[in-house]
């Protein structure tokens, strides 16, 4: 299916509107038609869980507003899709993919959504995800929810999209919207972004508000953009970032003010940058991912980066899952979910009731995997328990001062890099996910930012390169990731193959190009 908006950036879409070639209504209509063709029929990607019944009316109002008063912000008329664990105060539901929350309509937008609307975005719909953001079972299948079914990888439909922001990555890769929002606790933005060949940006915890987001962890959860370019991700981050009195974590924003992340884009951003290669633990689990990243390192050297290799995280082995991280997540999930469900309108009132619902509807909710993590979390006490306090202190110390901070200060680094994860394996609902390794866990436990950028292909499957930095160093990561993206240009739209058939030899960096 030819699509006139394929790979169009937000800036290009705005230019088309300014020239009179498009309107907010025509953009929304085009993307809605593509959702119907690719997501509901055709390849049946399963990425969009619900379309906004008011999308075209909202777009029409925005067109009239542009004519009468001018654009309200950088996203005026731009269609954006939202993960279905983020509240929208409209006629769409917020369910985290669970039948237990079917019919739940939030009374107000999450703060990140209201910021999108204030900037003029058209919230086009809600996105499928790994149910409950992939925190229900110890052997879950990424991209599956009882409400949305199985989301599929757009490069090879029999392969996992990873999760939990599966729909967010698949939809933007398939050009179903200009960009999307996802959420991450540990890997849920960057890993599916890598699998779908797009840019995934997990911000520092506290840079974006989590108010109105169905939680897992107050110490690790972050809302971030998924886009086809670093520039679009930077623009979206500039819109959604900022303090919110409803989320105390945002009090940590330095000076209470934020830079314009778009200004961090620098085509020469790798020149002179000191980049450390975190090899221990984060290399070696996938020779295919390693081969792609070795070529990425060479490309960065060619761009003038100083590659410090190795620059291992001293506590890398202490940060592997489950460890203290799981203890932290179990306690925080129970406390956070009970608080979220206590708000008006939720059809279930706490985790205990969700567990009971799943047991009563096991045929629909648990045909492939159970709710072991729910049961483990329900058995935990309050956040004042010594077990929790010790676990959170240990996790943070290993990830921050003894981990990322230690290696970056020692080598005076601008960022650490490693493979985001391995090529996507086949979907296996019986055995569950086959995770070989992820590079995001140190940043997750530290609450630090990371960004995954397309770095090449192996056997037709995308591989991501992960840039990790210290707290609130988003401008530096944007500068480095953008320069790498421009130097290599690995992003290409998916072909929606039923299955990959062989190595297409696309691990070599492309010739230097500038956007």
N, C-alpha and C positions, 0 to 999 in steps of 0.2 A: 504494500500500500504506500504510494507516494504521499508525502506529507509536507506541505509547504513550510511548516514551522520547524521541521526536523533540525535539531541541534541549535536552534536559535537561542542566543543569550538574552538575558533580561534587557541589556542595553540595546540589542538589536530589535527586540520587540517594542521597546519604548520609541525607538527611532521610526519604526513602521507606523506607530500610532501618530506620532508628531507629523509625519508626512501625509497622513490621511489614508495610508494603505490598509490599515487595520483599525479596529475599535476594540474596546474591552469586550463588547458583545461578540464580535467576530472571533477574537482569541478564545474566549470561553467556549463558544460553540465548536470551534475547531478541535480543541482539546477534549471536549465532551464526546464528540463524534469518534475521536481516536480511542478514547476509553472504551466506548461501546464496541468498536471494531476489534481492538487488540485484547482488551482485558476481559470483556464479557463473551466475545465470540472469538474467531480466529485462533491465535495461540492460547487464549484463555490464561493470561498471566496470573490472575487472581490477586492483583495488587491493590485495587480500589474496593473498599468494603462498602462504601456508600457515597453517592454523589449528592451535592447540595441542591435541593429542589429549588432554592432561591438564587442559584448562581447567575442565571441570565438576567434576572431582575436587578440584582446587585450590580452587575456589569453595566446594565442600561443606566442605572442611577449614576454610576461613576463616569460614564460617557457624558451625561448631561452636566455633571459637576465640572468636568474638564472644560466643557464648552463655556460654562458660565463663570467659573472662578479659577480655572487652571488646575493642574495636578496637585493633589494634596501631599504627595511624597514620591519617593523613588520607585515604589511598586504600584503606582496608580494604574489600575486595569490589568495587572499581571496575575494570571491564575496560579495559585499555590495549593498543593495538597498537604493534608495534615495527618499525622499518625493518630490512630484511633485510641490512644490513651491520653489525649490532650483535649481538654474541654472546649467545646464551641457552644456559645449561648445562643443557639439557633434551633432549627428543626431537625438537625442531625443528632444522632446518638453518640455517646461516648461509652464504649463497652470493654476496651482492652481485648476485644475479640471473644469475650466470654458470653455465653447465653445467660449467665446469672445477671448480667447488667443489660440485657436486651430491653429496649424501651427507655433506658436512662438518658434523659436530656438534661444537660447541665443548665443551671440557672444563669450562668455568666460565662464569658470567654475566659480561658486561661490568659494570663498576662501576655504571654508571647503571641497569642492569637490576636488580642486587642491591639498590640503593637503592629502586627501585620495589617490589620484593618485601618489603623490610623495612617499607615503609609500608603493606603490605597489598594491593597491586595484584594483579589477576588478569591475567597476560600472556596475552592472548587469541589472539595469532597474530603472524605476520611479514608485512611489507608489501612490495609490489612497488616497484621503483625504476628509474631510468635505470641500466642495467647498469654496474657498477663505479663507481657514483656519478657517471656521465656523464663519466668521464675515460678514454675509450677511443679516440674518434674525433673528428676536427675537424669532422665534419658528421653528428653523431648525431641520433637522434630521441628527444626527451625522453619519459620514461615507458615506454620499451621495454626489455625484457630478454629474453634467450633463454629463461630459465626461466619468467618470468611473462607474457610476451607484452606487448601494448600496453595500458597503463593509459589511461583516457579521462576527459576533463573532465566532471564531473557536471552542469554547466549547459548544455553542448552537446557531445554525445558524439562529434562529429566534430572537436572542438578539442583542442589539447594540454593536458595537465595541468601542463605544464612539469616541471622536475626539478631535482635528482635525487630529492628526497623526494616524488615524485609520489603514490605510494600513501599516504603519511602524510597528505598534504593532502586527497586525494580521500576517503579513508576517514572522516576526522573530519567533513568537510563533508556526507557522505552519512549521517551518524549510524550508522556501523558500530561505533563504540566511543565511550567518554566523551572520550578524547583519544589522541594518538599521540606517538611520538618520531621525530624526523628528524635528519639530520646536514647540516651546511653547510660547504662550503669557500668558495664565492663564489656565493651566491644560492640554494642548494639547499634551504633551508627557506623563506625569505621569498617567493621568486618563485612556487613552487607554491602556497603559502598564499594569495597574492594571486589567483592564477588560479582557486582553488576557493572564494574568498569566506570565508576563515577567518583566524585570527590565527596568525602564525608568528614565533617568537622565537629568534633566533640570539644566544646569550650571548657574552660576552667569552671569547676563547680562554684556557682554563685554569680557567674557572669550573666547567665540567663535565668529568669525566674522559673521555678518549678510549681508555683501556685496554680492550681487547676490542672495538674498533671497526676494521673494515677501513679503512685510512687512504688519504688522498690527500696531505695536507700537515700536517706537525707545526706549522707556523706559522699555519695558517688554519683547520684543522678544528675544529668545535665541535658538540656534541650539544645539541639544544634541543627544546622542546615545540611542538606544533601543536594548537590547540584552537579551539573555537567562540567563546570569550570570553577577554578578557584575564585575568579572574580565574582561570579554569581554567589558563591558561598560567602565571600567577604561582605557583599552587599546585604545579603539576608541576615548575617550576623550583626551588622551595624544596626539593622532595624529592630531585631528582637532583643538585643543585649540591653541591660540597664537595671537599676535598682527597683525593688518592689517591696513595700512594707509587709506584704503578705508572705515573703520568703526571706527570713533573716539571713540566709547565706549570702544574699546580694549585698549585705553590709560590708562584705570583704572587698568590694570593688575599690581599687586604690584611688583615694581622693574623691570618691563618689562620682567621678566622671569617666567618660570613655572616649577613646580615639575614634576617628572615622576609619574603619578597617579597610575601606576601599583605597585610602591613601597609602596603605602599606604595600599595595601591588607594585612590584618593581621587577622589570624584565631582567635586570642585571643583579638581582638579589642574591645570587649564589657566589658572586665574586668576592673572595676574601672571607667568606663565611666558614666557620669552624664547625664541622659536622662529625659527630662521633658515631661509630658503628657498634651497636650493642649486640655482640655476637652470642655471648653465653646465654643459653636457654632460647633465645629468639631467632637463632639460625639452627639449621641441622635437622629440623623435623620434616622439611620438605625440600628435596633437592631442586625441584622445579621452581619453587618460590625463591630459593637461594640464587639460582642461576639468573633469574630476572633481576633481582636486586643487585647482584654483582655488576651487571651492565648498567644499572641505574647509578651506582657509585661511580663508574667510569664516566658516565655522562656528566655528573656533577663536578668531577675533577676537570673535565674539559671546559666547564663553565667557570672555572677559577675557584672552586671550593677547596678548602683544606680538609681532607678526609683523615680523621684520627681513628685508626683501626688497629686493634680493637679499642673500644671505650666501653667496657662492660659495666653493667649495673652491679655493684658489689653484693646486693641482697637479692639478685634475680631469683635464685632458688627458693628463697623465703616467700616470694610473692606469687608462687604458683598456686592455682586453685586445687582443693578447697582452702586449706590453711585457715588463718585467722579471718580472711576475707569472708568466707561463708558464714562464720559465726556473726560477724557484723551485719551481713545482709539479712540473715534470719531475724535477728532482733529488730532491725530497722524496718523490714518489710511489714512485720506484724503491727508495729506501732503506727507506721505511716498509712497503711491500708485501712486500719480501723479508724483513723482520724479522717481520711478521705470519705469513707463510706458513711460516717456519722452525719455528713452534711445532708441537707434536705433533698429528697427526691430519689435517693438510691434504693433500688428494689431489694438489695441485701444490705445489712447494716454493719457487718464486720467480717473478718476472715473466717470465723467459726461458721457463719451462715453460708459463706461461699463454699466451704468444704462440704457442708450438708447438701447444698444444691448440687454440687458435682456428684456426690454419692447417689442422690435421687435421680439424676439425669446422666448416669454413667455411660449409657449407650451412645449418647450424643456428645458428651464432654470428654469421655475417657476411652474412646475406642482403640487408641494406640498407646497411650502412656497415662500414668496416674498423676497423683498430686503429692508426691513424697515431700517436696520442699514446703508445700503448704502445711502439712502435718508437722514437720520439723519446726517451722516458724511458730505455729500455734502453741507448741509446747514451751516456747520461750517466755520469759518474764518481761519486766519493764526495762527501759533503757538505763535504769539505775543499778542493774545487776552487775556485780563485780566481773562476771564472765564477759559481758559486753564491753565494759569499760577497759578491761585489759586487752581485749581483742582489737578494739578500735585504736588504742594507743600503739599497739604493736604493729598493726597494719600501716598506720600513718608513718611511724618511725622508719620502718623498712622501706616504704615507698618514697618518702621525702628525704629527710636529712641523711639517712644512711644509704639511700638509693639514688634516685634521680639527681637530687641536689649534689650529692657527694661526687658523682662522676662528672657532672657538668662543671662544677667549680674546679675540680682538679685539672681538667683539660681545657678550661675556659671555652666551653662549647656554646654555640648558638642553638643547637638542637641535637637530639639523638635520632638515628634512623634504624629501621629493621623491617623485615617483611611484615605486612599487616596480618596475613594468614596464608594458608595453603590454597591451591586451586580448589574450587567448589566440588565436593564429592556428590555422588548421586543421592537423591532423596531416598531415605530408608525409614518409613514409618514404623516398621516392626522393631528394628534395633535402635532407632533414634540417630542423632547426629554423630558423625565421626570427626571429631575435632582433633587435629594434630597439634596445633599451637596457635597462639595469638601474641602480637606484640604490644597490645594495648593495656595489659593488666597493671604494669607499674603506674602509668598515668591514671588509670581508673582508681586505684587505691590511694594515690596521692591527691586525687581531685584536680589533676593538672590537665592541660589541653593536649590534644593530638589531632592530626589531620592525615587522612589517607588519600593518596593521589594515584591514578592509574600509572603503572610502571611497566606494563608489557603484557604479553600473553604466553600461555603454555597450553598446547593442544587446543587452542581456540578459546581458552578460559582466561579471564582477566586476573592479573596479579596486582596488588596494591603495595605502594611504598608508604610506610608510616613515619611521619615526623612528630617527635615528642619534645615538649619544652617544659619549662618551669611555670609556676602559677602566673597567669595574666600576661603571658608572652605571645598572645595571639598575633600581634602585628609581625613579630619575627617569623612565626610559622607561616603566615600568609605570604610574606616576602619570599621565603625559601621555596615553598610549595608552588607558588605562581611561577617563579623563574624555572623550576624544574619542569613544570607543565609546558611552558613555552619552548623549552629547549628540546623536549622529546615528543610532545604531541601524540601520546599513546591512546587517548580517548577516541573510540569510534563507536557508532551506534550498533546495537546488537542485530543479529539476523533472525532470531527466534527459531533456531534449529531444533529439531526434535531431540537430537543428540549430537555431541561433537564426534568427529570421525577420525581425527588425526592431528598431529602437530603441524600447524600452518606456518611455523617458523617466524613468529612475530615477536621475538624477544629482543631483537636488535633495535637500538634507539633510532628513531626517525631522524632525517636531516634537520639541522637547526632551522626552526621557523619561529617567526614572531607574529602574534596576533595583531 
